[in-house]
Amino acid sequence: MVKSEKVIERVEPASPMAWATAAAAWLVPGLGHLMLRRWGRAALMGGAVWVCFFLGMAMGGHMFSLSTGQGSSALLQVPPMIANMGSGLLYIVCWVLDIGFADDLVQAARATYEYGNTFLLIAGLLNYLNMLDAFDIAAGRKP
Amino acid sequence: MRHFLVMTVFAVLASIVFGSIAKETPQERWLYGLKVFAEFMVIGLVLGWVLYFIP
């Protein structure tokens, strides 16, 4: 091969099923791997997200949305909101029922408040990793 | 004690996902998961002691 010659790697476009699997994996943690019949991965990876989320709620964590900030500070809510939104349906249900979004001073005074915040953020971020893993498997890019 | 327990639970949950998505064989995944868990714990303890001496 000539030194300047570039190797062009062709990547097959992902099938609609792969995208549907990714969407399911985001919406319900673990569902994407269940659809792929990866029972162990679904239990471990999905279970980790569910446990992380509910521990975060139990510790009094706070979830973020654009309505929790005032003026330009609303923009500061965007990064943690994106992390929270990774939990998919869990985030949506809490948002609809207004659970964990209120600025409650009593809740914020709890010793585990910041731990709860972190667990909720990490639950969402871990689920993004789950979603990407499910997508890669469904698209045939990962065994 | 409670803080340490929370840190341990966090490290376990994160290392489960990290270990599951990385590497090829189950054995490599186990080793990587354990390595990530140990890193979380050690770095957490070191940072805890460093911050303890900072007023």
N, CA and C atoms of all chains as a GROMACS GRO file, in nm:
protein
  594
    1MET      N    1   0.084  -0.119   0.000
    1MET     CA    2   0.000   0.000   0.000
    1MET      C    3   0.088   0.125   0.000
    2VAL      N    4   0.053   0.221  -0.082
    2VAL     CA    5   0.128   0.346  -0.087
    2VAL      C    6   0.105   0.422   0.043
    3LYS      N    7   0.210   0.492   0.086
    3LYS     CA    8   0.203   0.558   0.217
    3LYS      C    9   0.088   0.658   0.228
    4SER      N   10   0.063   0.731   0.118
    4SER     CA   11  -0.041   0.834   0.124
    4SER      C   12  -0.182   0.780   0.103
    5GLU      N   13  -0.189   0.651   0.069
    5GLU     CA   14  -0.320   0.593   0.041
    5GLU      C   15  -0.403   0.582   0.170
    6LYS      N   16  -0.525   0.626   0.160
    6LYS     CA   17  -0.611   0.623   0.278
    6LYS      C   18  -0.702   0.501   0.273
    7VAL      N   19  -0.716   0.440   0.387
    7VAL     CA   20  -0.806   0.325   0.396
    7VAL      C   21  -0.944   0.378   0.437
    8ILE      N   22  -1.038   0.359   0.350
    8ILE     CA   23  -1.173   0.407   0.379
    8ILE      C   24  -1.256   0.290   0.430
    9GLU      N   25  -1.300   0.304   0.552
    9GLU     CA   26  -1.378   0.199   0.613
    9GLU      C   27  -1.526   0.226   0.589
   10ARG      N   28  -1.592   0.129   0.534
   10ARG     CA   29  -1.735   0.149   0.509
   10ARG      C   30  -1.815   0.099   0.628
   11VAL      N   31  -1.902   0.183   0.675
   11VAL     CA   32  -1.989   0.146   0.786
   11VAL      C   33  -2.130   0.130   0.731
   12GLU      N   34  -2.183   0.012   0.755
   12GLU     CA   35  -2.319  -0.014   0.708
   12GLU      C   36  -2.418   0.075   0.784
   13PRO      N   37  -2.513   0.135   0.713
   13PRO     CA   38  -2.614   0.215   0.785
   13PRO      C   39  -2.698   0.128   0.878
   14ALA      N   40  -2.731   0.184   0.992
   14ALA     CA   41  -2.807   0.106   1.090
   14ALA      C   42  -2.950   0.086   1.044
   15SER      N   43  -3.003  -0.030   1.076
   15SER     CA   44  -3.141  -0.062   1.036
   15SER      C   45  -3.240   0.014   1.125
   16PRO      N   46  -3.364   0.032   1.077
   16PRO     CA   47  -3.466   0.096   1.161
   16PRO      C   48  -3.487   0.024   1.293
   17MET      N   49  -3.467  -0.109   1.290
   17MET     CA   50  -3.483  -0.188   1.414
   17MET      C   51  -3.379  -0.148   1.518
   18ALA      N   52  -3.258  -0.116   1.471
   18ALA     CA   53  -3.153  -0.074   1.564
   18ALA      C   54  -3.190   0.058   1.630
   19TRP      N   55  -3.247   0.149   1.550
   19TRP     CA   56  -3.290   0.278   1.606
   19TRP      C   57  -3.405   0.258   1.705
   20ALA      N   58  -3.497   0.166   1.670
   20ALA     CA   59  -3.610   0.137   1.760
   20ALA      C   60  -3.559   0.077   1.891
   21THR      N   61  -3.458  -0.010   1.880
   21THR     CA   62  -3.400  -0.070   2.001
   21THR      C   63  -3.337   0.037   2.088
   22ALA      N   64  -3.266   0.131   2.024
   22ALA     CA   65  -3.203   0.240   2.100
   22ALA      C   66  -3.308   0.325   2.169
   23ALA      N   67  -3.417   0.353   2.097
   23ALA     CA   68  -3.525   0.434   2.156
   23ALA      C   69  -3.587   0.362   2.275
   24ALA      N   70  -3.608   0.230   2.260
   24ALA     CA   71  -3.666   0.151   2.370
   24ALA      C   72  -3.569   0.147   2.488
   25ALA      N   73  -3.439   0.137   2.457
   25ALA     CA   74  -3.339   0.131   2.564
   25ALA      C   75  -3.335   0.262   2.642
   26TRP      N   76  -3.358   0.374   2.572
   26TRP     CA   77  -3.361   0.503   2.642
   26TRP      C   78  -3.489   0.516   2.725
   27LEU      N   79  -3.601   0.476   2.662
   27LEU     CA   80  -3.731   0.496   2.726
   27LEU      C   81  -3.744   0.415   2.855
   28VAL      N   82  -3.712   0.288   2.848
   28VAL     CA   83  -3.720   0.201   2.966
   28VAL      C   84  -3.584   0.135   2.986
   29PRO      N   85  -3.510   0.172   3.089
   29PRO     CA   86  -3.377   0.114   3.109
   29PRO      C   87  -3.380  -0.040   3.110
   30GLY      N   88  -3.301  -0.100   3.023
   30GLY     CA   89  -3.294  -0.245   3.015
   30GLY      C   90  -3.379  -0.304   2.904
   31LEU      N   91  -3.477  -0.229   2.855
   31LEU     CA   92  -3.570  -0.283   2.754
   31LEU      C   93  -3.497  -0.311   2.622
   32GLY      N   94  -3.402  -0.227   2.587
   32GLY     CA   95  -3.329  -0.247   2.462
   32GLY      C   96  -3.257  -0.382   2.459
   33HIS      N   97  -3.192  -0.415   2.569
   33HIS     CA   98  -3.122  -0.543   2.576
   33HIS      C   99  -3.220  -0.660   2.585
   34LEU      N  100  -3.335  -0.635   2.648
   34LEU     CA  101  -3.437  -0.740   2.653
   34LEU      C  102  -3.486  -0.773   2.512
   35MET      N  103  -3.504  -0.668   2.429
   35MET     CA  104  -3.548  -0.687   2.290
   35MET      C  105  -3.446  -0.768   2.211
   36LEU      N  106  -3.319  -0.753   2.252
   36LEU     CA  107  -3.211  -0.826   2.183
   36LEU      C  108  -3.185  -0.963   2.245
   37ARG      N  109  -3.267  -0.997   2.345
   37ARG     CA  110  -3.255  -1.124   2.418
   37ARG      C  111  -3.120  -1.136   2.488
   38ARG      N  112  -3.067  -1.024   2.530
   38ARG     CA  113  -2.946  -1.026   2.612
   38ARG      C  114  -2.991  -1.013   2.758
   39TRP      N  115  -3.036  -1.125   2.812
   39TRP     CA  116  -3.101  -1.123   2.944
   39TRP      C  117  -3.005  -1.073   3.053
   40GLY      N  118  -2.883  -1.124   3.050
   40GLY     CA  119  -2.786  -1.087   3.154
   40GLY      C  120  -2.756  -0.939   3.152
   41ARG      N  121  -2.730  -0.888   3.034
   41ARG     CA  122  -2.700  -0.745   3.020
   41ARG      C  123  -2.819  -0.659   3.062
   42ALA      N  124  -2.938  -0.705   3.022
   42ALA     CA  125  -3.058  -0.629   3.058
   42ALA      C  126  -3.073  -0.621   3.209
   43ALA      N  127  -3.052  -0.735   3.275
   43ALA     CA  128  -3.067  -0.738   3.421
   43ALA      C  129  -2.961  -0.653   3.489
   44LEU      N  130  -2.836  -0.670   3.446
   44LEU     CA  131  -2.727  -0.598   3.511
   44LEU      C  132  -2.730  -0.448   3.481
   45MET      N  133  -2.730  -0.416   3.352
   45MET     CA  134  -2.718  -0.276   3.313
   45MET      C  135  -2.847  -0.199   3.337
   46GLY      N  136  -2.960  -0.259   3.300
   46GLY     CA  137  -3.088  -0.194   3.327
   46GLY      C  138  -3.113  -0.185   3.476
   47GLY      N  139  -3.083  -0.295   3.547
   47GLY     CA  140  -3.103  -0.298   3.692
   47GLY      C  141  -3.021  -0.191   3.762
   48ALA      N  142  -2.898  -0.171   3.715
   48ALA     CA  143  -2.811  -0.069   3.777
   48ALA      C  144  -2.875   0.069   3.765
   49VAL      N  145  -2.934   0.097   3.650
   49VAL     CA  146  -2.996   0.229   3.629
   49VAL      C  147  -3.120   0.245   3.718
   50TRP      N  148  -3.203   0.141   3.723
   50TRP     CA  149  -3.324   0.149   3.808
   50TRP      C  150  -3.286   0.168   3.954
   51VAL      N  151  -3.190   0.088   4.001
   51VAL     CA  152  -3.147   0.098   4.142
   51VAL      C  153  -3.091   0.237   4.169
   52CYS      N  154  -3.006   0.285   4.077
   52CYS     CA  155  -2.944   0.417   4.092
   52CYS      C  156  -3.052   0.526   4.100
   53PHE      N  157  -3.152   0.516   4.014
   53PHE     CA  158  -3.257   0.617   4.011
   53PHE      C  159  -3.338   0.616   4.140
   54PHE      N  160  -3.382   0.499   4.182
   54PHE     CA  161  -3.467   0.493   4.301
   54PHE      C  162  -3.390   0.525   4.428
   55LEU      N  163  -3.262   0.490   4.432
   55LEU     CA  164  -3.181   0.531   4.548
   55LEU      C  165  -3.169   0.684   4.551
   56GLY      N  166  -3.151   0.742   4.434
   56GLY     CA  167  -3.143   0.888   4.425
   56GLY      C  168  -3.270   0.955   4.475
   57MET      N  169  -3.384   0.898   4.436
   57MET     CA  170  -3.512   0.953   4.482
   57MET      C  171  -3.527   0.934   4.633
   58ALA      N  172  -3.488   0.815   4.680
   58ALA     CA  173  -3.501   0.786   4.824
   58ALA      C  174  -3.412   0.878   4.907
   59MET      N  175  -3.300   0.918   4.851
   59MET     CA  176  -3.209   1.006   4.924
   59MET      C  177  -3.250   1.153   4.914
   60GLY      N  178  -3.362   1.177   4.849
   60GLY     CA  179  -3.413   1.314   4.841
   60GLY      C  180  -3.350   1.397   4.732
   61GLY      N  181  -3.304   1.332   4.627
   61GLY     CA  182  -3.240   1.405   4.517
   61GLY      C  183  -3.337   1.494   4.442
   62HIS      N  184  -3.280   1.588   4.370
   62HIS     CA  185  -3.359   1.688   4.298
   62HIS      C  186  -3.336   1.669   4.149
   63MET      N  187  -3.442   1.678   4.072
   63MET     CA  188  -3.426   1.667   3.928
   63MET      C  189  -3.440   1.804   3.862
   64PHE      N  190  -3.379   1.817   3.747
   64PHE     CA  191  -3.369   1.948   3.684
   64PHE      C  192  -3.458   1.958   3.561
   65SER      N  193  -3.515   2.076   3.544
   65SER     CA  194  -3.586   2.108   3.420
   65SER      C  195  -3.565   2.257   3.393
   66LEU      N  196  -3.604   2.303   3.277
   66LEU     CA  197  -3.581   2.444   3.242
   66LEU      C  198  -3.658   2.538   3.333
   67SER      N  199  -3.766   2.489   3.394
   67SER     CA  200  -3.850   2.576   3.476
   67SER      C  201  -3.790   2.601   3.614
   68THR      N  202  -3.681   2.529   3.650
   68THR     CA  203  -3.627   2.545   3.785
   68THR      C  204  -3.533   2.664   3.798
   69GLY      N  205  -3.491   2.726   3.687
   69GLY     CA  206  -3.403   2.841   3.694
   69GLY      C  207  -3.477   2.970   3.662
   70GLN      N  208  -3.413   3.084   3.694
   70GLN     CA  209  -3.474   3.212   3.663
   70GLN      C  210  -3.382   3.289   3.570
   71GLY      N  211  -3.440   3.353   3.466
   71GLY     CA  212  -3.361   3.433   3.372
   71GLY      C  213  -3.256   3.348   3.302
   72SER      N  214  -3.132   3.400   3.296
   72SER     CA  215  -3.027   3.327   3.226
   72SER      C  216  -2.983   3.204   3.304
   73SER      N  217  -3.015   3.198   3.434
   73SER     CA  218  -2.974   3.080   3.511
   73SER      C  219  -3.047   2.955   3.465
   74ALA      N  220  -3.154   2.974   3.387
   74ALA     CA  221  -3.224   2.858   3.332
   74ALA      C  222  -3.131   2.778   3.242
   75LEU      N  223  -3.035   2.849   3.178
   75LEU     CA  224  -2.940   2.780   3.090
   75LEU      C  225  -2.850   2.686   3.169
   76LEU      N  226  -2.822   2.723   3.295
   76LEU     CA  227  -2.738   2.637   3.378
   76LEU      C  228  -2.808   2.506   3.413
   77GLN      N  229  -2.938   2.504   3.396
   77GLN     CA  230  -3.014   2.382   3.426
   77GLN      C  231  -3.006   2.282   3.310
   78VAL      N  232  -2.960   2.329   3.194
   78VAL     CA  233  -2.964   2.242   3.076
   78VAL      C  234  -2.873   2.119   3.089
   79PRO      N  235  -2.743   2.135   3.125
   79PRO     CA  236  -2.659   2.013   3.133
   79PRO      C  237  -2.712   1.908   3.232
   80PRO      N  238  -2.746   1.947   3.358
   80PRO     CA  239  -2.801   1.843   3.446
   80PRO      C  240  -2.936   1.790   3.399
   81MET      N  241  -3.013   1.875   3.330
   81MET     CA  242  -3.141   1.828   3.278
   81MET      C  243  -3.120   1.720   3.172
   82ILE      N  244  -3.020   1.742   3.086
   82ILE     CA  245  -2.990   1.641   2.983
   82ILE      C  246  -2.949   1.510   3.049
   83ALA      N  247  -2.869   1.521   3.156
   83ALA     CA  248  -2.828   1.399   3.229
   83ALA      C  249  -2.950   1.330   3.289
   84ASN      N  250  -3.037   1.407   3.354
   84ASN     CA  251  -3.159   1.350   3.414
   84ASN      C  252  -3.248   1.285   3.309
   85MET      N  253  -3.256   1.348   3.193
   85MET     CA  254  -3.346   1.297   3.088
   85MET      C  255  -3.302   1.161   3.035
   86GLY      N  256  -3.179   1.124   3.061
   86GLY     CA  257  -3.131   0.991   3.019
   86GLY      C  258  -3.210   0.878   3.082
   87SER      N  259  -3.277   0.906   3.193
   87SER     CA  260  -3.356   0.802   3.260
   87SER      C  261  -3.483   0.767   3.185
   88GLY      N  262  -3.513   0.843   3.080
   88GLY     CA  263  -3.626   0.812   2.992
   88GLY      C  264  -3.760   0.827   3.060
   89LEU      N  265  -3.836   0.718   3.060
   89LEU     CA  266  -3.973   0.721   3.113
   89LEU      C  267  -3.975   0.759   3.261
   90LEU      N  268  -3.873   0.720   3.334
   90LEU     CA  269  -3.867   0.753   3.477
   90LEU      C  270  -3.869   0.905   3.495
   91TYR      N  271  -3.792   0.975   3.412
   91TYR     CA  272  -3.788   1.121   3.417
   91TYR      C  273  -3.923   1.179   3.376
   92ILE      N  274  -3.979   1.125   3.268
   92ILE     CA  275  -4.105   1.179   3.215
   92ILE      C  276  -4.217   1.163   3.318
   93VAL      N  277  -4.225   1.044   3.380
   93VAL     CA  278  -4.330   1.020   3.481
   93VAL      C  279  -4.313   1.116   3.598
   94CYS      N  280  -4.189   1.133   3.645
   94CYS     CA  281  -4.166   1.226   3.757
   94CYS      C  282  -4.201   1.369   3.717
   95TRP      N  283  -4.173   1.404   3.593
   95TRP     CA  284  -4.202   1.540   3.544
   95TRP      C  285  -4.353   1.563   3.538
   96VAL      N  286  -4.425   1.463   3.485
   96VAL     CA  287  -4.572   1.475   3.474
   96VAL      C  288  -4.635   1.482   3.613
   97LEU      N  289  -4.586   1.399   3.706
   97LEU     CA  290  -4.643   1.395   3.840
   97LEU      C  291  -4.580   1.498   3.934
   98ASP      N  292  -4.483   1.573   3.881
   98ASP     CA  293  -4.412   1.675   3.959
   98ASP      C  294  -4.349   1.617   4.087
   99ILE      N  295  -4.278   1.508   4.067
   99ILE     CA  296  -4.207   1.445   4.180
   99ILE      C  297  -4.058   1.475   4.165
  100GLY      N  298  -4.000   1.535   4.267
  100GLY     CA  299  -3.855   1.559   4.267
  100GLY      C  300  -3.812   1.686   4.197
  101PHE      N  301  -3.907   1.765   4.146
  101PHE     CA  302  -3.871   1.888   4.074
  101PHE      C  303  -3.885   2.013   4.160
  102ALA      N  304  -3.965   2.002   4.265
  102ALA     CA  305  -3.992   2.121   4.347
  102ALA      C  306  -3.868   2.164   4.426
  103ASP      N  307  -3.850   2.296   4.442
  103ASP     CA  308  -3.741   2.348   4.524
  103ASP      C  309  -3.786   2.348   4.669
  104ASP      N  310  -3.760   2.239   4.736
  104ASP     CA  311  -3.805   2.222   4.874
  104ASP      C  312  -3.686   2.240   4.969
  105LEU      N  313  -3.694   2.340   5.056
  105LEU     CA  314  -3.583   2.370   5.147
  105LEU      C  315  -3.560   2.257   5.248
  106VAL      N  316  -3.668   2.196   5.293
  106VAL     CA  317  -3.654   2.085   5.388
  106VAL      C  318  -3.580   1.968   5.324
  107GLN      N  319  -3.617   1.943   5.197
  107GLN     CA  320  -3.552   1.834   5.123
  107GLN      C  321  -3.404   1.867   5.100
  108ALA      N  322  -3.377   1.995   5.067
  108ALA     CA  323  -3.240   2.035   5.039
  108ALA      C  324  -3.152   2.031   5.164
  109ALA      N  325  -3.214   2.036   5.282
  109ALA     CA  326  -3.138   2.034   5.407
  109ALA      C  327  -3.096   1.893   5.447
  110ARG      N  328  -3.152   1.793   5.380
  110ARG     CA  329  -3.116   1.655   5.416
  110ARG      C  330  -2.970   1.628   5.385
  111ALA      N  331  -2.908   1.545   5.469
  111ALA     CA  332  -2.765   1.514   5.453
  111ALA      C  333  -2.738   1.442   5.321
  112THR      N  334  -2.838   1.370   5.273
  112THR     CA  335  -2.817   1.289   5.152
  112THR      C  336  -2.865   1.359   5.025
  113TYR      N  337  -2.900   1.488   5.038
  113TYR     CA  338  -2.958   1.560   4.922
  113TYR      C  339  -2.863   1.559   4.801
  114GLU      N  340  -2.737   1.596   4.825
  114GLU     CA  341  -2.642   1.602   4.713
  114GLU      C  342  -2.611   1.462   4.659
  115TYR      N  343  -2.605   1.366   4.748
  115TYR     CA  344  -2.586   1.227   4.702
  115TYR      C  345  -2.701   1.188   4.610
  116GLY      N  346  -2.822   1.223   4.652
  116GLY     CA  347  -2.940   1.192   4.571
  116GLY      C  348  -2.933   1.256   4.434
  117ASN      N  349  -2.892   1.383   4.432
  117ASN     CA  350  -2.875   1.452   4.302
  117ASN      C  351  -2.778   1.375   4.212
  118THR      N  352  -2.665   1.338   4.273
  118THR     CA  353  -2.562   1.268   4.195
  118THR      C  354  -2.614   1.135   4.142
  119PHE      N  355  -2.683   1.060   4.227
  119PHE     CA  356  -2.736   0.931   4.183
  119PHE      C  357  -2.836   0.949   4.068
  120LEU      N  358  -2.919   1.052   4.076
  120LEU     CA  359  -3.016   1.075   3.968
  120LEU      C  360  -2.947   1.114   3.838
  121LEU      N  361  -2.843   1.197   3.849
  121LEU     CA  362  -2.768   1.236   3.730
  121LEU      C  363  -2.699   1.114   3.668
  122ILE      N  364  -2.636   1.036   3.754
  122ILE     CA  365  -2.561   0.920   3.704
  122ILE      C  366  -2.654   0.814   3.646
  123ALA      N  367  -2.773   0.800   3.703
  123ALA     CA  368  -2.870   0.703   3.647
  123ALA      C  369  -2.897   0.736   3.501
  124GLY      N  370  -2.919   0.864   3.474
  124GLY     CA  371  -2.945   0.906   3.336
  124GLY      C  372  -2.825   0.884   3.246
  125LEU      N  373  -2.707   0.920   3.294
  125LEU     CA  374  -2.587   0.907   3.211
  125LEU      C  375  -2.554   0.760   3.185
  126LEU      N  376  -2.573   0.675   3.286
  126LEU     CA  377  -2.548   0.531   3.265
  126LEU      C  378  -2.647   0.475   3.163
  127ASN      N  379  -2.770   0.528   3.165
  127ASN     CA  380  -2.868   0.477   3.069
  127ASN      C  381  -2.834   0.520   2.926
  128TYR      N  382  -2.770   0.636   2.911
  128TYR     CA  383  -2.722   0.673   2.777
  128TYR      C  384  -2.619   0.570   2.728
  129LEU      N  385  -2.532   0.525   2.818
  129LEU     CA  386  -2.434   0.422   2.780
  129LEU      C  387  -2.505   0.292   2.743
  130ASN      N  388  -2.607   0.256   2.822
  130ASN     CA  389  -2.687   0.136   2.791
  130ASN      C  390  -2.750   0.148   2.652
  131MET      N  391  -2.802   0.267   2.623
  131MET     CA  392  -2.868   0.290   2.495
  131MET      C  393  -2.770   0.271   2.379
  132LEU      N  394  -2.651   0.328   2.394
  132LEU     CA  395  -2.551   0.316   2.288
  132LEU      C  396  -2.507   0.172   2.271
  133ASP      N  397  -2.493   0.099   2.381
  133ASP     CA  398  -2.455  -0.042   2.375
  133ASP      C  399  -2.561  -0.123   2.303
  134ALA      N  400  -2.688  -0.099   2.338
  134ALA     CA  401  -2.798  -0.172   2.272
  134ALA      C  402  -2.802  -0.139   2.123
  135PHE      N  403  -2.778  -0.013   2.090
  135PHE     CA  404  -2.778   0.027   1.948
  135PHE      C  405  -2.666  -0.044   1.872
  136ASP      N  406  -2.547  -0.046   1.930
  136ASP     CA  407  -2.433  -0.112   1.865
  136ASP      C  408  -2.459  -0.260   1.841
  137ILE      N  409  -2.518  -0.325   1.940
  137ILE     CA  410  -2.547  -0.468   1.925
  137ILE      C  411  -2.653  -0.489   1.817
  138ALA      N  412  -2.758  -0.407   1.822
  138ALA     CA  413  -2.867  -0.421   1.724
  138ALA      C  414  -2.820  -0.391   1.582
  139ALA      N  415  -2.724  -0.298   1.570
  139ALA     CA  416  -2.674  -0.262   1.436
  139ALA      C  417  -2.565  -0.358   1.389
  140GLY      N  418  -2.529  -0.454   1.471
  140GLY     CA  419  -2.428  -0.552   1.432
  140GLY      C  420  -2.286  -0.500   1.442
  141ARG      N  421  -2.267  -0.392   1.516
  141ARG     CA  422  -2.133  -0.335   1.530
  141ARG      C  423  -2.061  -0.388   1.653
  142LYS      N  424  -2.130  -0.469   1.728
  142LYS     CA  425  -2.073  -0.525   1.850
  142LYS      C  426  -2.130  -0.666   1.868
  143PRO      N  427  -2.046  -0.761   1.908
  143PRO     CA  428  -2.099  -0.898   1.921
  143PRO      C  429  -2.196  -0.914   2.039
  144MET      N  430  -1.981   0.650   5.824
  144MET     CA  431  -2.003   0.514   5.772
  144MET      C  432  -2.104   0.517   5.658
  145ARG      N  433  -2.208   0.601   5.678
  145ARG     CA  434  -2.312   0.609   5.577
  145ARG      C  435  -2.255   0.664   5.446
  146HIS      N  436  -2.166   0.762   5.456
  146HIS     CA  437  -2.105   0.822   5.337
  146HIS      C  438  -2.025   0.717   5.260
  147PHE      N  439  -1.952   0.636   5.336
  147PHE     CA  440  -1.871   0.531   5.273
  147PHE      C  441  -1.961   0.430   5.203
  148LEU      N  442  -2.073   0.397   5.268
  148LEU     CA  443  -2.167   0.301   5.209
  148LEU      C  444  -2.224   0.356   5.078
  149VAL      N  445  -2.262   0.484   5.080
  149VAL     CA  446  -2.318   0.545   4.958
  149VAL      C  447  -2.214   0.546   4.847
  150MET      N  448  -2.089   0.577   4.882
  150MET     CA  449  -1.982   0.578   4.783
  150MET      C  450  -1.961   0.438   4.725
  151THR      N  451  -1.968   0.338   4.812
  151THR     CA  452  -1.950   0.199   4.766
  151THR      C  453  -2.062   0.157   4.671
  152VAL      N  454  -2.186   0.191   4.709
  152VAL     CA  455  -2.301   0.156   4.622
  152VAL      C  456  -2.285   0.224   4.487
  153PHE      N  457  -2.248   0.350   4.489
  153PHE     CA  458  -2.227   0.425   4.365
  153PHE      C  459  -2.120   0.357   4.279
  154ALA      N  460  -2.008   0.320   4.342
  154ALA     CA  461  -1.899   0.256   4.268
  154ALA      C  462  -1.942   0.123   4.209
  155VAL      N  463  -2.022   0.047   4.285
  155VAL     CA  464  -2.069  -0.083   4.235
  155VAL      C  465  -2.158  -0.064   4.112
  156LEU      N  466  -2.255   0.027   4.122
  156LEU     CA  467  -2.350   0.047   4.012
  156LEU      C  468  -2.279   0.097   3.885
  157ALA      N  469  -2.189   0.194   3.903
  157ALA     CA  470  -2.119   0.249   3.786
  157ALA      C  471  -2.026   0.145   3.725
  158SER      N  472  -1.958   0.068   3.809
  158SER     CA  473  -1.863  -0.030   3.755
  158SER      C  474  -1.936  -0.147   3.686
  159ILE      N  475  -2.058  -0.177   3.730
  159ILE     CA  476  -2.138  -0.281   3.661
  159ILE      C  477  -2.160  -0.240   3.515
  160VAL      N  478  -2.203  -0.115   3.496
  160VAL     CA  479  -2.231  -0.070   3.359
  160VAL      C  480  -2.100  -0.056   3.280
  161PHE      N  481  -1.999   0.004   3.339
  161PHE     CA  482  -1.871   0.020   3.268
  161PHE      C  483  -1.813  -0.116   3.230
  162GLY      N  484  -1.820  -0.209   3.325
  162GLY     CA  485  -1.766  -0.343   3.298
  162GLY      C  486  -1.845  -0.416   3.190
  163SER      N  487  -1.976  -0.390   3.185
  163SER     CA  488  -2.060  -0.461   3.088
  163SER      C  489  -2.040  -0.411   2.945
  164ILE      N  490  -2.014  -0.282   2.930
  164ILE     CA  491  -2.005  -0.230   2.792
  164ILE      C  492  -1.865  -0.242   2.734
  165ALA      N  493  -1.764  -0.263   2.818
  165ALA     CA  494  -1.627  -0.263   2.768
  165ALA      C  495  -1.576  -0.405   2.744
  166LYS      N  496  -1.471  -0.414   2.670
  166LYS     CA  497  -1.397  -0.540   2.649
  166LYS      C  498  -1.478  -0.645   2.569
  167GLU      N  499  -1.409  -0.758   2.544
  167GLU     CA  500  -1.468  -0.859   2.456
  167GLU      C  501  -1.518  -0.982   2.532
  168THR      N  502  -1.431  -1.040   2.613
  168THR     CA  503  -1.469  -1.166   2.679
  168THR      C  504  -1.524  -1.139   2.819
  169PRO      N  505  -1.605  -1.233   2.872
  169PRO     CA  506  -1.658  -1.216   3.008
  169PRO      C  507  -1.548  -1.197   3.113
  170GLN      N  508  -1.438  -1.270   3.097
  170GLN     CA  509  -1.329  -1.259   3.195
  170GLN      C  510  -1.269  -1.118   3.193
  171GLU      N  511  -1.249  -1.064   3.072
  171GLU     CA  512  -1.195  -0.927   3.061
  171GLU      C  513  -1.292  -0.826   3.120
  172ARG      N  514  -1.421  -0.852   3.101
  172ARG     CA  515  -1.522  -0.760   3.154
  172ARG      C  516  -1.521  -0.760   3.307
  173TRP      N  517  -1.511  -0.881   3.365
  173TRP     CA  518  -1.504  -0.891   3.511
  173TRP      C  519  -1.384  -0.813   3.564
  174LEU      N  520  -1.270  -0.837   3.500
  174LEU     CA  521  -1.147  -0.771   3.546
  174LEU      C  522  -1.158  -0.619   3.533
  175TYR      N  523  -1.213  -0.576   3.420
  175TYR     CA  524  -1.227  -0.430   3.399
  175TYR      C  525  -1.325  -0.370   3.499
  176GLY      N  526  -1.437  -0.441   3.524
  176GLY     CA  527  -1.534  -0.393   3.622
  176GLY      C  528  -1.473  -0.380   3.760
  177LEU      N  529  -1.395  -0.481   3.800
  177LEU     CA  530  -1.328  -0.477   3.931
  177LEU      C  531  -1.227  -0.363   3.937
  178LYS      N  532  -1.156  -0.343   3.824
  178LYS     CA  533  -1.056  -0.236   3.819
  178LYS      C  534  -1.124  -0.099   3.834
  179VAL      N  535  -1.235  -0.081   3.763
  179VAL     CA  536  -1.307   0.047   3.772
  179VAL      C  537  -1.360   0.068   3.914
  180PHE      N  538  -1.413  -0.040   3.974
  180PHE     CA  539  -1.463  -0.031   4.111
  180PHE      C  540  -1.350   0.011   4.207
  181ALA      N  541  -1.236  -0.055   4.194
  181ALA     CA  542  -1.121  -0.022   4.281
  181ALA      C  543  -1.077   0.122   4.260
  182GLU      N  544  -1.079   0.167   4.136
  182GLU     CA  545  -1.038   0.305   4.106
  182GLU      C  546  -1.133   0.406   4.171
  183PHE      N  547  -1.262   0.378   4.158
  183PHE     CA  548  -1.361   0.468   4.222
  183PHE      C  549  -1.335   0.477   4.372
  184MET      N  550  -1.314   0.362   4.435
  184MET     CA  551  -1.297   0.359   4.581
  184MET      C  552  -1.168   0.429   4.624
  185VAL      N  553  -1.059   0.394   4.557
  185VAL     CA  554  -0.929   0.450   4.597
  185VAL      C  555  -0.928   0.601   4.575
  186ILE      N  556  -0.971   0.644   4.456
  186ILE     CA  557  -0.971   0.788   4.427
  186ILE      C  558  -1.065   0.862   4.521
  187GLY      N  559  -1.180   0.801   4.551
  187GLY     CA  560  -1.274   0.864   4.644
  187GLY      C  561  -1.214   0.881   4.783
  188LEU      N  562  -1.145   0.778   4.831
  188LEU     CA  563  -1.084   0.787   4.964
  188LEU      C  564  -0.970   0.889   4.966
  189VAL      N  565  -0.887   0.887   4.861
  189VAL     CA  566  -0.775   0.983   4.854
  189VAL      C  567  -0.829   1.126   4.851
  190LEU      N  568  -0.929   1.150   4.766
  190LEU     CA  569  -0.986   1.285   4.759
  190LEU      C  570  -1.049   1.326   4.892
  191GLY      N  571  -1.113   1.229   4.958
  191GLY     CA  572  -1.173   1.257   5.087
  191GLY      C  573  -1.070   1.303   5.190
  192TRP      N  574  -0.957   1.234   5.193
  192TRP     CA  575  -0.851   1.273   5.288
  192TRP      C  576  -0.787   1.405   5.250
  193VAL      N  577  -0.768   1.428   5.119
  193VAL     CA  578  -0.709   1.556   5.074
  193VAL      C  579  -0.800   1.672   5.116
  194LEU      N  580  -0.931   1.656   5.092
  194LEU     CA  581  -1.025   1.764   5.125
  194LEU      C  582  -1.040   1.781   5.276
  195TYR      N  583  -1.012   1.675   5.352
  195TYR     CA  584  -1.023   1.682   5.499
  195TYR      C  585  -0.925   1.785   5.555
  196PHE      N  586  -0.806   1.796   5.493
  196PHE     CA  587  -0.703   1.888   5.543
  196PHE      C  588  -0.717   2.029   5.486
  197ILE      N  589  -0.807   2.047   5.391
  197ILE     CA  590  -0.828   2.180   5.334
  197ILE      C  591  -0.944   2.247   5.409
  198PRO      N  592  -0.918   2.359   5.473
  198PRO     CA  593  -1.025   2.423   5.553
  198PRO      C  594  -1.134   2.485   5.465
   0.00000   0.00000   0.00000
